[in-house]
């Protein structure tokens, strides 16, 4: 495994930038091993909810983890608000980096990761396959 660090600049959309980084890097899909940084007006979808909740103001990314498949991401994050309250959930689009986001990615060049419909859950879930040599 050859993990690589990534820094996202202020104004970046966290999820879009991670999806773009993986599509632009050789090696294909990846897992997010770690992430820290700051956001403004964070957006998280909490368990059992269909829509995202905005947490207004600045926040600190305490943890960030997930999978980056060729057709989408599945990311979870915990953040701390200015008063020290910690909340976490599913990362949606629209999380704007405030000052920085520092992320460590682990590419998986020998694998194909895709999100496909799963009849048992009703959601697009991760499907893992070995990459076939061309």
N, C-alpha and C positions, 0 to 999 in steps of 0.2 A: 504494500500500500504506500502510495506517495501522496500524502495529504498536502494541500496547498492553502495558504492564507489569502484572504480577500478583504479589502477595505472598501466599504461603500461610503460615498461622499454625501454631504448634506443635500437634502432634496430628493435623494433616491427613494424609489418605492422598494421596500425591502424584498417583498416576494418576487416582483418583476425582475429586479436586479439579480437575484439568486437564480431564477429560471434562465435568464439570459446568460449568466456566467457559465452555467453548465452546458448550454447549447453551443457556446463559443469555445469551450475548452476541449482539447483532445482527451479522450478517455470516456466520454459519454456521461452516463448518470452518476450521481454522487449521493452521499449522505452528509448532512450537516453534523459535524462532531461537536461544535461549540460556537456560541455567538454571544457577544456583548456589545453594548453601544447605547445610543439614545434615540428616542423618537419624539415626535410632536403629534398629539392627538392620536394615540395608538388605537388600532382597531383589532378586536379579537372576537372570534365566534366561540361562545361558551358551549360546553357539552349540552346536548339536547335542544339547542336553539338553531333556528334556520337562518337568522340574520346576525350580523356583527353588531357589537356594542363599541361605541367610541369612548375612550378614556381620555377626557380633555386635558390639555396642557402637556408639559414635558414629562417624560418617563425614562427610566433606565432599563435596558434589556438585561435581565439577570441570567436567563438561559434561553437558548434557541437550539432546536434539534429537529431533524426530520429527514425525509427522502426527497430527492430531486429526480424525478423520472423524466423520460423524454417528452412526455405529454402532460406534465404538470407536477406540482409540488404538494407535499403533505408536511406541514410545518407546525410545530407547537412552540409557544414562547411564554415565559413568565416575565412580567415587568414590575417595577416598583414605581409608585406615584410619588410626587414631591413630599407627601406626608408619611411615606414609608409603607403604605399599603401595598401588598403583593397580590397580583391577579395573573391568571394565565388562561390560555386557550389556544384555539386554532388560528394561525396567521392567515389573514385575508389580504387582498390587494388594498392599497391605500395607506399602508404604514410608512410614513415619511421619516427618513433618517434626519435627526436634528443636528448632531455634530459629527457622528461617526457610527459605523457598524463594522466590527472586526469579527470575521468569521473564518472558521477552519473547515474546509471541505475535504472529503475523502472520495476521490473518483473511483469508479468501479469499471475499469476498461473491459473486463472479461464478461460483463453482464449486461443484460437488457432489462431495464425497469420500465414498466408501463402501468398506468392506472386504467383499469377496465371495470365494467359493471359487474357487481357481485350480487347474484340473486338472493343470497342468504342475508345480506346486510342492507341491500337497497342503495348502496353507494358505490362510487368508483373506488376500487381497492387496488393495492399494489400487487402486481403480477411479476414474478422474478423468473428470468430464464437465462441460461448460459448463452453467451454470444457464440454464434456459429462462425467458424473461420471461413473467410471468403476466398 
